[in-house]
Amino acid sequence: MESISQQQLDYQRIQQAIEYLVENFKNQPTLQEVATYVHLSPHHFQRLFTQWAGVSPKKFLQFLTVEYLKERIQNSQNIAQMAQMAGLSSPSRVYDLFVNIEGVTPATFKNKGAGLTIFYGYHDTPFGHCFLAATDKGICGITFLQGENKIEEFDLFSKKWNFAQLVEDAAFTQPYIDLIFNKNTTKTQKLKVFVQGTPFQIKVWEALLNIPQGNLTTYQHIAQSINKPKAVRAVGTAIGKNPIGYLIPCHRVIRKEGKLGHYRWGSGRKKAIIGWEMVQHAS
């Protein structure tokens, strides 16, 4: 059985605490109650949560209330304006990642992908263990791992990229992890992603990249932004097939009534990422 790192264990406790807070916020649980739920002393839990999130558990929960989420949607209805507001020099102390998509259809890749080498590795992140794959053309896969799905996720990836040579090399992929998840970085970073998808899917994923950190939008707004206002369901399907977790921020799309909705890598992780980003953006 594969051993679990301390960072993975810490994140599991943070995620459990967030789920508990969201489910029981109306009862205003005490620090003692939440700490007991995750099997930690109040002092240790408060320190661990604040170190991870940058704020107390109670303050973090404020960012995840439905009313606050609805407010973020109302202030972020125009995705084009949101991207313009982000600018190249954000006033926030949080770094910005500027990502360009190079997209190909599966058929195009089948013709041109032979001989491509993809390096992959498994890494810890603030949001749990993940699989990251990259080639010289850019990052082509980020998947969060849950429980025993490590082999399953790799099989899905290898089937999609079955024309390429896959090489496990965590030393190659670690620098990408450092760039993507290091919240203390102050420089503007530029990254490329290399994805397979239909023209419609790629268009949706490009729209997701226009949602700045700390902001949210809805499936309806994404559909409108790509001039397909009636294709809300198709947009949702395309978002669900996003191959680059976190970096292509499908987690920033929620339901119009302020509910977070489904997330491929678990609703608890979506809550954690959204709350964490909004805290960082507000700092």
VEXZAPA-987433 format. One record per residue (C-alpha): x, y, z. Coordinates in steps of 0.25 Angstrom, whole numbers, padded with zeros to 4 digits, always signed. Each point is the difference from the previous one (the first is absolute). Layout:
! residues N
XYZ ...
END
This chain:
! residues 283
+0000+0000+0000 +0006+0014-0004 +0003+0008+0012 -0006+0014+0002 +0008+0013+0001 -0002+0009+0012 -0005+0011-0010 -0010-0010-0006 -0005-0003+0014 -0001+0015+0004 -0008+0003-0012 -0009-0012+0003 -0003+0006+0013 -0002+0014-0006 -0010-0005-0010 -0007-0008+0011 -0001+0013+0008 -0005+0008-0011 -0011-0010-0003 -0004+0000+0014 -0001+0015+0001 -0008+0001-0013 -0010-0010+0005 -0001+0005+0014 +0002+0015-0001 -0014+0003+0004 +0003-0006+0014 +0013+0009+0001 +0009-0012+0004 +0011+0004+0010 +0015-0002-0003 +0000-0011+0010 -0011-0007-0007 +0006+0001-0014 +0014-0004+0006 -0006-0012+0006 -0007-0004-0013 +0014-0001-0007 +0007-0006+0012 +0009+0011+0004 +0001+0009+0012 -0006+0014-0002 +0014+0007+0001 +0006-0009-0011 -0012+0000-0009 -0001+0016+0001 +0015+0001-0004 -0001-0011-0011 -0012+0007-0006 +0005+0014+0001 +0013-0004-0006 -0007-0007-0012 -0011+0011-0003 +0006+0012+0006 -0012+0003+0008 -0008-0007+0012 -0010-0011-0003 -0011+0010+0003 +0005+0010-0009 +0002-0010-0011 -0014-0004+0001 -0005+0014-0003 +0006-0001-0014 -0008-0013-0003 -0014+0005+0004 -0010+0000-0011 -0003+0015+0002 +0015+0003-0002 +0001-0009-0012 -0012+0006-0006 +0006+0014+0002 +0013-0005-0007 -0008-0004-0012 -0008+0013-0001 +0013+0008+0000 +0006-0010-0011 -0010-0001-0010 +0008+0004-0012 +0012-0009-0002 +0007+0009-0010 -0001+0011+0010 +0005-0009+0011 +0012-0004-0009 +0003+0015-0002 -0001+0003+0014 +0010-0010+0004 +0010+0007-0009 +0015-0003-0001 +0003+0006+0013 -0010-0004+0011 -0001+0009+0012 -0001-0013+0008 +0012-0005+0006 -0004-0014-0005 +0008-0004-0013 -0007-0001-0013 +0001-0012-0010 -0002+0003-0014 -0003-0012-0008 -0001-0002-0015 -0007-0012-0006 +0006-0008-0012 -0012-0009-0003 -0001-0011-0010 -0011-0010-0004 +0002-0014+0003 +0000-0003-0015 +0011+0010-0002 +0008-0005+0012 -0001-0014-0006 +0007+0005-0013 +0010+0008+0007 +0002-0005+0014 +0009-0012-0004 +0013+0001+0007 -0005+0010+0010 +0006-0002+0014 -0008+0003+0012 +0007+0001+0014 -0009-0002+0012 +0001+0000+0016 -0008-0001+0012 +0001+0012+0010 -0006+0006+0013 -0008+0013-0002 -0007+0009+0010 -0013-0008-0005 +0005-0014+0001 +0008-0010-0008 +0000+0003-0015 +0005-0006-0014 +0007+0010-0009 +0004-0003-0014 +0008+0009-0010 +0007+0000-0013 +0009+0010-0007 -0013+0006-0005 -0006+0003+0013 -0008-0007+0012 -0009-0010-0005 -0006-0006+0012 -0003+0004+0015 -0009-0009+0008 -0003-0001+0015 +0001-0013+0006 -0010-0006+0009 +0002-0012+0008 +0003-0012-0009 -0003+0007-0013 +0015+0002-0003 +0001-0012-0010 -0014+0003-0006 +0004+0015-0003 +0013-0005-0006 -0007-0010-0009 -0010+0011-0005 +0012+0009-0003 +0008-0010-0007 -0012-0004-0009 -0002+0014-0004 +0015+0002-0004 +0002-0014-0005 +0008+0005-0011 +0011+0006+0009 +0011-0006+0008 -0003+0002+0015 +0012+0001+0009 -0001+0002+0015 +0009+0011+0004 -0004+0008+0013 +0013+0008-0002 -0005+0005-0013 -0014+0004+0005 +0003+0005+0014 +0004+0014-0005 -0015+0001-0006 -0005-0003+0013 +0008+0011+0007 -0005+0010-0010 -0014-0003+0001 -0002-0002+0015 +0010+0009+0006 -0009+0011+0006 +0013+0008+0004 +0005+0002-0014 -0001+0015-0004 +0004-0001-0014 -0009-0001-0012 +0001-0014-0006 -0003-0005-0014 -0004-0014-0002 -0005-0008-0012 -0010-0011+0000 -0001-0011-0011 -0014-0006-0001 -0008-0009-0008 -0014+0004-0002 -0011+0003-0010 +0000+0015-0005 -0012+0002+0009 +0007-0005+0012 +0012+0008-0002 -0008+0012-0002 -0006-0002+0014 +0013-0003+0006 +0006+0013-0005 -0012+0007+0006 +0003-0006+0013 +0014+0006+0000 -0006+0014-0001 -0006-0002+0014 +0010+0007+0010 +0004-0006+0013 -0010+0003+0011 -0012+0002-0010 -0011-0009-0004 -0009-0001-0011 -0012-0009-0005 -0002-0011-0011 -0010+0010-0006 +0011+0011+0000 +0010-0009-0007 -0010-0004-0010 -0003+0015-0003 +0015+0003-0001 +0002-0010-0011 -0013+0005-0008 -0007-0013+0003 -0011+0005+0010 -0008-0012-0001 +0011-0010+0001 +0000+0000+0015 +0000-0015+0002 +0010-0002-0011 +0009+0010+0007 -0002-0008+0013 +0004-0013-0007 +0013+0007-0005 +0004+0006+0013 -0002-0014+0006 +0010-0006-0010 +0011+0011+0003 +0013-0008+0000 +0008+0011+0008 -0005+0001+0014 +0002+0013+0007 +0008+0006-0010 -0012+0001-0010 -0009+0005+0011 -0013-0008-0001 -0001+0001+0015 -0004+0015-0002 -0013-0004-0007 -0012-0002+0009 -0015+0000-0001 -0007+0013-0001 -0007-0001+0013 +0013+0000+0007 +0002-0015+0002 +0013-0006-0003 -0005-0011-0008 +0007-0013-0005 +0016-0001-0001 +0007-0012-0007 +0010-0001+0012 -0010+0001+0011 -0009+0011+0006 +0009+0002+0012 +0012+0003-0008 -0008+0010-0008 -0004+0007+0013 +0014+0000+0004 +0006+0006-0013 -0011+0011-0001 +0001+0004+0014 +0015+0000+0000 +0001+0008-0013 -0010+0011+0006 +0007+0001+0013 +0014+0002-0008 -0007+0010-0009 -0006+0008+0011 +0014+0001+0008 
END
